[in-house]
């Protein structure tokens, strides 16, 4: 594994001195350039400073690298464990969220689909409206990525999906139906709440949506019966 060297710097002012430890680092920004995050990296052009050797070593380990201590310095590995366990990932998640979000309108459909899947990995509720907005996309790969992402939120997105059943875009309505069917398979979701709005879609003006609604109602009712038998 690649190592990052920790350098030691002594700052003297009069009779006092301060010891700092620093490492090379990469500077990350979100899509709006509002969040900056320094991450230790052997090829970084920026610098991270730490007040203790243990903090510097823990940051390097958290970034996925090994550390090389300044000459003559010693640190016990067990001293790093509390620092590693309490590490705050919120800044990194903000950077990732911004980077992923910046690609959701790319001209390349594969990049858009990948950005939606990447956003889903963050499990951030702020992305729900993004996924909902992609249900009406013409590209199937993008729609599937949005559907799969929404299913992960289960009952938290049911109301938004029910609202989407009235969307003027028939593709969005059809995708919402596919989402609701998948969500109905989870035991913590009440099928009745999903079934009634879908019954109204059986008379949808679009025949594809009609067909999807018919199948969905049948599948969800079957899930209802299975749930009753299990009780």
C-alpha positions as CSV (number, residue, x, y, z in Angstrom):
1,X,0.0,0.0,0.0
2,X,1.2,3.5,-0.9
3,X,2.6,5.5,2.0
4,X,2.3,9.2,2.8
5,X,5.1,10.9,4.7
6,X,4.2,13.0,7.7
7,X,6.4,16.1,8.0
8,X,7.1,17.9,11.3
9,X,7.3,21.7,11.5
10,X,8.4,23.7,14.6
11,X,7.2,27.3,14.8
12,X,9.1,29.4,17.3
13,X,7.9,32.7,18.7
14,X,10.0,34.3,21.4
15,X,10.4,31.7,24.2
16,X,7.5,29.5,23.0
17,X,7.3,27.0,20.2
18,X,4.5,25.1,18.5
19,X,4.8,21.8,16.8
20,X,2.7,21.0,13.7
21,X,2.5,17.9,11.5
22,X,1.5,18.1,7.9
23,X,0.9,15.9,4.9
24,X,0.3,16.4,1.2
25,X,-3.4,16.5,0.4
26,X,-6.0,16.8,-2.4
27,X,-8.5,19.7,-2.3
28,X,-12.0,18.6,-3.2
29,X,-14.9,20.9,-3.9
30,X,-18.6,20.4,-4.6
31,X,-20.3,21.4,-7.8
32,X,-21.0,24.9,-6.4
33,X,-17.5,25.3,-5.1
34,X,-19.0,26.0,-1.7
35,X,-17.5,23.0,0.2
36,X,-13.8,22.4,0.3
37,X,-12.4,19.2,1.8
38,X,-8.8,18.2,2.1
39,X,-7.9,14.5,1.9
40,X,-4.4,13.2,2.5
41,X,-2.9,11.9,-0.8
42,X,0.7,11.2,-1.9
43,X,0.2,13.2,-5.1
44,X,-1.7,16.1,-3.5
45,X,-0.8,19.7,-4.3
46,X,-2.3,21.1,-1.0
47,X,-1.3,20.6,2.6
48,X,-3.1,19.4,5.7
49,X,-1.9,20.5,9.1
50,X,-2.5,18.7,12.4
51,X,-1.7,19.6,16.0
52,X,-0.8,16.0,16.9
53,X,1.0,13.2,15.2
54,X,-1.9,10.8,16.1
55,X,-4.4,13.0,14.2
56,X,-2.2,13.1,11.1
57,X,-1.7,9.3,11.1
58,X,-5.5,8.7,11.6
59,X,-6.4,11.0,8.7
60,X,-4.0,9.1,6.4
61,X,-5.4,5.8,7.5
62,X,-8.9,7.0,7.0
63,X,-8.0,8.1,3.4
64,X,-6.9,4.5,2.7
65,X,-3.1,4.9,2.9
66,X,-0.3,4.0,5.2
67,X,1.8,6.6,6.9
68,X,5.5,7.2,7.3
69,X,6.4,9.0,10.6
70,X,9.0,11.7,10.8
71,X,12.4,10.5,11.8
72,X,12.7,9.7,15.5
73,X,8.9,9.8,16.1
74,X,6.9,6.9,17.5
75,X,3.2,6.3,17.7
76,X,1.2,3.4,19.1
77,X,-1.4,2.0,16.6
78,X,-4.0,1.6,19.3
79,X,-3.9,5.3,19.9
80,X,-5.4,5.8,16.4
81,X,-8.5,3.8,17.0
82,X,-10.6,6.4,18.8
83,X,-9.8,9.0,16.1
84,X,-10.7,6.6,13.3
85,X,-14.0,5.6,14.9
86,X,-15.2,9.1,15.6
87,X,-14.2,10.5,12.2
88,X,-16.9,12.9,10.7
89,X,-17.8,12.0,7.1
90,X,-20.4,14.7,6.6
91,X,-18.0,17.0,4.6
92,X,-17.0,14.2,2.3
93,X,-20.6,13.2,1.7
94,X,-21.5,16.8,0.8
95,X,-18.7,16.8,-1.7
96,X,-19.8,13.5,-3.2
97,X,-23.5,14.6,-3.3
98,X,-22.5,17.8,-5.2
99,X,-20.3,15.9,-7.7
100,X,-22.9,13.3,-8.4
101,X,-25.7,15.8,-8.7
102,X,-23.7,17.8,-11.2
103,X,-23.9,14.9,-13.7
104,X,-27.6,14.2,-13.6
105,X,-28.3,16.3,-16.7
106,X,-25.3,15.2,-18.7
107,X,-25.8,14.6,-22.5
108,X,-24.5,11.0,-22.0
109,X,-27.3,8.8,-20.7
110,X,-24.9,6.3,-19.2
111,X,-23.3,9.1,-17.1
112,X,-26.8,10.2,-15.9
113,X,-27.8,6.7,-15.0
114,X,-24.5,6.2,-13.1
115,X,-24.9,9.5,-11.3
116,X,-28.4,8.4,-10.1
117,X,-27.1,5.1,-8.9
118,X,-24.2,6.8,-7.1
119,X,-26.6,9.2,-5.4
120,X,-28.6,6.3,-4.3
121,X,-25.6,4.8,-2.5
122,X,-25.5,7.9,-0.3
123,X,-29.0,7.2,1.0
124,X,-29.7,10.9,1.2
125,X,-33.3,12.0,1.3
126,X,-32.4,15.2,-0.5
127,X,-32.0,13.1,-3.6
128,X,-35.6,11.8,-3.6
129,X,-36.9,14.7,-5.7
130,X,-34.1,14.2,-8.2
131,X,-35.1,10.5,-8.7
132,X,-38.7,11.4,-9.0
133,X,-37.9,14.0,-11.7
134,X,-36.1,11.2,-13.8
135,X,-39.1,8.9,-13.9
136,X,-40.4,10.4,-17.1
137,X,-37.1,10.2,-19.0
138,X,-37.2,8.6,-22.5
139,X,-34.0,6.7,-21.8
140,X,-34.8,3.3,-20.2
141,X,-31.4,3.1,-18.4
142,X,-32.0,6.4,-16.7
143,X,-35.6,5.4,-15.7
144,X,-34.4,2.1,-14.2
145,X,-31.7,3.8,-12.2
146,X,-34.3,6.2,-10.8
147,X,-36.8,3.5,-10.0
148,X,-34.2,1.3,-8.2
149,X,-33.0,4.3,-6.2
150,X,-36.6,5.2,-5.1
151,X,-37.4,1.6,-4.1
152,X,-34.6,1.8,-1.5
153,X,-36.5,4.5,0.4
154,X,-39.6,2.3,0.6
155,X,-42.5,3.9,2.5
156,X,-40.8,7.3,2.6
157,X,-41.5,7.9,-1.1
158,X,-45.0,6.4,-1.5
159,X,-46.8,9.8,-1.3
160,X,-44.6,11.3,-3.9
161,X,-45.1,8.3,-6.2
162,X,-48.8,8.5,-5.8
163,X,-48.7,12.2,-6.8
164,X,-46.7,11.1,-9.8
165,X,-49.6,8.9,-10.9
166,X,-51.2,12.1,-12.0
167,X,-48.2,13.5,-13.9
168,X,-49.1,14.7,-17.5
169,X,-46.1,12.6,-18.7
170,X,-47.4,9.0,-19.2
171,X,-43.8,7.7,-19.0
172,X,-43.5,9.1,-15.5
173,X,-46.9,7.6,-14.5
174,X,-45.8,4.2,-15.8
175,X,-42.5,4.4,-14.0
176,X,-44.3,5.3,-10.7
177,X,-46.4,2.2,-11.1
178,X,-43.3,0.1,-11.5
179,X,-41.9,1.7,-8.4
180,X,-45.0,1.1,-6.3
181,X,-45.2,-2.6,-7.3
182,X,-41.6,-3.2,-6.1
183,X,-42.2,-1.3,-2.9
184,X,-45.3,-3.3,-2.1
185,X,-43.2,-6.4,-1.8
186,X,-41.6,-5.0,1.5
187,X,-43.3,-6.1,4.7
188,X,-43.2,-2.6,6.2
189,X,-45.4,-1.1,3.5
190,X,-49.2,-1.2,3.6
191,X,-50.4,-2.5,0.2
192,X,-53.8,-0.9,0.7
193,X,-52.4,2.5,0.6
194,X,-50.8,1.8,-2.8
195,X,-53.6,-0.3,-4.3
196,X,-56.5,2.3,-4.3
197,X,-54.6,5.0,-6.3
198,X,-53.5,2.4,-8.8
199,X,-57.1,1.2,-9.4
200,X,-57.8,4.7,-10.8
201,X,-55.0,4.2,-13.3
202,X,-56.8,1.2,-14.9
203,X,-58.8,3.7,-16.9
204,X,-55.7,5.9,-17.8
205,X,-55.8,7.6,-21.1
206,X,-52.6,5.8,-22.1
207,X,-53.0,2.1,-22.9
208,X,-49.5,1.2,-21.7
209,X,-50.2,2.8,-18.4
210,X,-53.6,1.0,-18.3
211,X,-51.8,-2.4,-18.8
212,X,-49.2,-1.6,-16.2
213,X,-51.9,-0.6,-13.7
214,X,-53.9,-3.8,-14.3
215,X,-50.9,-6.0,-13.7
216,X,-49.8,-3.9,-10.7
217,X,-53.2,-4.1,-9.0
218,X,-53.1,-7.9,-9.4
219,X,-49.6,-8.2,-8.0
220,X,-50.2,-5.9,-5.1
221,X,-53.5,-7.7,-4.2
222,X,-51.6,-11.0,-4.2
223,X,-49.1,-9.5,-1.8
224,X,-52.0,-8.4,0.4
225,X,-53.3,-12.0,0.5
226,X,-49.9,-13.4,1.2
227,X,-49.5,-10.9,4.1
228,X,-52.9,-12.0,5.5
229,X,-51.9,-15.6,5.4
230,X,-48.7,-14.9,7.2
231,X,-50.5,-13.3,10.2
